[in-house]
Amino acid sequence: QVHLVESGGGLVQPGDSLRLSCAASGTFPRVYIVAWHRQAQGKERGLIGHVHSKGLTSCLADSMKGRFAISRDAATTIAYLQMNDLRPEYTAVYYCQVNPGEYWGHGTLVTVSS
């Protein structure tokens, strides 16, 4: 069982940067992937990208490249989502997920508004 807790969300202004954290605990698969997703109100949850447990690679959806970055602290079980130049349309609840197992956190709300 894996337990995930996202943090770092809040109210920010357009153009600001924000770093979200995903703290994980529990019994992990030997090899796993941490993914970040987001869900805006009234819309489906969508994949932002993921990072491998070895931390060697991270992949982002094409629309996120250049503005978002995903990383993982190799010494801990924390993954990060760095978001730059935020826009109002990025307002959403941001979730992290671990696979295999499809473990989800409860999400952290990011609101981008002036």
Contacts in CASP RR format, 6 or more apart in sequence:
PFRMAT RR
TARGET T0000
AUTHOR 0000-0000-0000
METHOD contacts of the structure
MODEL  1
QVHLVESGGGLVQPGDSLRLSCAASGTFPRVYIVAWHRQAQGKERGLIGH
VHSKGLTSCLADSMKGRFAISRDAATTIAYLQMNDLRPEYTAVYYCQVNP
GEYWGHGTLVTVSS
1 26 0 8 1.000
1 27 0 8 1.000
1 103 0 8 1.000
2 24 0 8 1.000
2 25 0 8 1.000
2 26 0 8 1.000
2 27 0 8 1.000
2 28 0 8 1.000
2 98 0 8 1.000
2 101 0 8 1.000
2 103 0 8 1.000
3 24 0 8 1.000
3 25 0 8 1.000
3 26 0 8 1.000
3 103 0 8 1.000
4 22 0 8 1.000
4 23 0 8 1.000
4 24 0 8 1.000
4 96 0 8 1.000
4 97 0 8 1.000
4 98 0 8 1.000
4 103 0 8 1.000
4 104 0 8 1.000
4 105 0 8 1.000
5 22 0 8 1.000
5 23 0 8 1.000
5 24 0 8 1.000
5 105 0 8 1.000
5 106 0 8 1.000
6 20 0 8 1.000
6 21 0 8 1.000
6 22 0 8 1.000
6 23 0 8 1.000
6 94 0 8 1.000
6 95 0 8 1.000
6 96 0 8 1.000
6 105 0 8 1.000
6 106 0 8 1.000
6 107 0 8 1.000
6 108 0 8 1.000
7 20 0 8 1.000
7 21 0 8 1.000
7 23 0 8 1.000
7 108 0 8 1.000
8 18 0 8 1.000
8 19 0 8 1.000
8 20 0 8 1.000
8 21 0 8 1.000
8 108 0 8 1.000
9 18 0 8 1.000
9 20 0 8 1.000
9 94 0 8 1.000
9 108 0 8 1.000
9 109 0 8 1.000
9 110 0 8 1.000
10 18 0 8 1.000
10 108 0 8 1.000
10 109 0 8 1.000
10 110 0 8 1.000
10 111 0 8 1.000
11 111 0 8 1.000
11 113 0 8 1.000
12 18 0 8 1.000
12 86 0 8 1.000
12 110 0 8 1.000
12 111 0 8 1.000
12 112 0 8 1.000
13 86 0 8 1.000
13 112 0 8 1.000
13 113 0 8 1.000
13 114 0 8 1.000
14 86 0 8 1.000
14 87 0 8 1.000
14 88 0 8 1.000
14 112 0 8 1.000
14 113 0 8 1.000
14 114 0 8 1.000
15 84 0 8 1.000
15 85 0 8 1.000
15 86 0 8 1.000
15 87 0 8 1.000
15 112 0 8 1.000
16 86 0 8 1.000
16 112 0 8 1.000
17 82 0 8 1.000
17 83 0 8 1.000
17 84 0 8 1.000
17 85 0 8 1.000
17 86 0 8 1.000
18 82 0 8 1.000
18 83 0 8 1.000
18 86 0 8 1.000
18 110 0 8 1.000
19 80 0 8 1.000
19 81 0 8 1.000
19 82 0 8 1.000
19 83 0 8 1.000
20 36 0 8 1.000
20 80 0 8 1.000
20 81 0 8 1.000
20 83 0 8 1.000
20 94 0 8 1.000
20 96 0 8 1.000
20 108 0 8 1.000
20 110 0 8 1.000
21 78 0 8 1.000
21 79 0 8 1.000
21 80 0 8 1.000
22 34 0 8 1.000
22 36 0 8 1.000
22 78 0 8 1.000
22 79 0 8 1.000
22 80 0 8 1.000
22 81 0 8 1.000
22 96 0 8 1.000
22 105 0 8 1.000
23 77 0 8 1.000
23 78 0 8 1.000
24 34 0 8 1.000
24 77 0 8 1.000
24 78 0 8 1.000
24 79 0 8 1.000
24 96 0 8 1.000
24 98 0 8 1.000
25 77 0 8 1.000
28 53 0 8 1.000
28 77 0 8 1.000
28 98 0 8 1.000
29 100 0 8 1.000
29 101 0 8 1.000
31 52 0 8 1.000
31 53 0 8 1.000
31 54 0 8 1.000
32 53 0 8 1.000
32 98 0 8 1.000
32 99 0 8 1.000
32 100 0 8 1.000
33 50 0 8 1.000
33 51 0 8 1.000
33 52 0 8 1.000
33 53 0 8 1.000
33 98 0 8 1.000
33 99 0 8 1.000
34 50 0 8 1.000
34 51 0 8 1.000
34 53 0 8 1.000
34 70 0 8 1.000
34 72 0 8 1.000
34 79 0 8 1.000
34 96 0 8 1.000
34 97 0 8 1.000
34 98 0 8 1.000
35 47 0 8 1.000
35 48 0 8 1.000
35 49 0 8 1.000
35 50 0 8 1.000
35 51 0 8 1.000
35 96 0 8 1.000
35 97 0 8 1.000
35 98 0 8 1.000
35 99 0 8 1.000
36 47 0 8 1.000
36 48 0 8 1.000
36 49 0 8 1.000
36 50 0 8 1.000
36 70 0 8 1.000
36 79 0 8 1.000
36 81 0 8 1.000
36 94 0 8 1.000
36 95 0 8 1.000
36 96 0 8 1.000
36 97 0 8 1.000
37 45 0 8 1.000
37 46 0 8 1.000
37 47 0 8 1.000
37 48 0 8 1.000
37 94 0 8 1.000
37 95 0 8 1.000
37 96 0 8 1.000
37 97 0 8 1.000
38 45 0 8 1.000
38 46 0 8 1.000
38 48 0 8 1.000
38 90 0 8 1.000
38 92 0 8 1.000
38 93 0 8 1.000
38 94 0 8 1.000
38 95 0 8 1.000
38 110 0 8 1.000
39 45 0 8 1.000
39 46 0 8 1.000
39 92 0 8 1.000
39 93 0 8 1.000
39 95 0 8 1.000
40 89 0 8 1.000
40 91 0 8 1.000
40 92 0 8 1.000
40 93 0 8 1.000
41 91 0 8 1.000
41 92 0 8 1.000
43 92 0 8 1.000
45 95 0 8 1.000
47 61 0 8 1.000
48 60 0 8 1.000
48 61 0 8 1.000
48 64 0 8 1.000
48 68 0 8 1.000
48 70 0 8 1.000
48 81 0 8 1.000
48 94 0 8 1.000
49 58 0 8 1.000
49 59 0 8 1.000
49 60 0 8 1.000
49 61 0 8 1.000
49 64 0 8 1.000
49 68 0 8 1.000
49 70 0 8 1.000
50 58 0 8 1.000
50 59 0 8 1.000
50 70 0 8 1.000
51 57 0 8 1.000
51 58 0 8 1.000
51 59 0 8 1.000
51 70 0 8 1.000
51 71 0 8 1.000
51 72 0 8 1.000
51 79 0 8 1.000
52 58 0 8 1.000
53 72 0 8 1.000
55 71 0 8 1.000
55 72 0 8 1.000
55 74 0 8 1.000
58 69 0 8 1.000
58 70 0 8 1.000
58 71 0 8 1.000
58 72 0 8 1.000
59 70 0 8 1.000
60 66 0 8 1.000
60 68 0 8 1.000
60 69 0 8 1.000
60 70 0 8 1.000
66 84 0 8 1.000
67 83 0 8 1.000
67 84 0 8 1.000
67 85 0 8 1.000
68 81 0 8 1.000
68 82 0 8 1.000
68 83 0 8 1.000
68 84 0 8 1.000
69 81 0 8 1.000
69 82 0 8 1.000
69 84 0 8 1.000
70 79 0 8 1.000
70 80 0 8 1.000
70 81 0 8 1.000
70 82 0 8 1.000
71 79 0 8 1.000
71 80 0 8 1.000
71 82 0 8 1.000
72 78 0 8 1.000
72 79 0 8 1.000
72 80 0 8 1.000
73 79 0 8 1.000
73 80 0 8 1.000
79 96 0 8 1.000
81 94 0 8 1.000
81 96 0 8 1.000
83 90 0 8 1.000
83 110 0 8 1.000
86 110 0 8 1.000
86 112 0 8 1.000
87 112 0 8 1.000
88 112 0 8 1.000
88 113 0 8 1.000
88 114 0 8 1.000
89 112 0 8 1.000
90 110 0 8 1.000
90 112 0 8 1.000
91 110 0 8 1.000
91 111 0 8 1.000
91 112 0 8 1.000
91 113 0 8 1.000
92 109 0 8 1.000
92 110 0 8 1.000
93 107 0 8 1.000
93 108 0 8 1.000
93 109 0 8 1.000
93 110 0 8 1.000
94 107 0 8 1.000
94 108 0 8 1.000
94 109 0 8 1.000
94 110 0 8 1.000
95 104 0 8 1.000
95 105 0 8 1.000
95 106 0 8 1.000
95 107 0 8 1.000
96 104 0 8 1.000
96 105 0 8 1.000
96 107 0 8 1.000
97 103 0 8 1.000
97 104 0 8 1.000
97 105 0 8 1.000
END
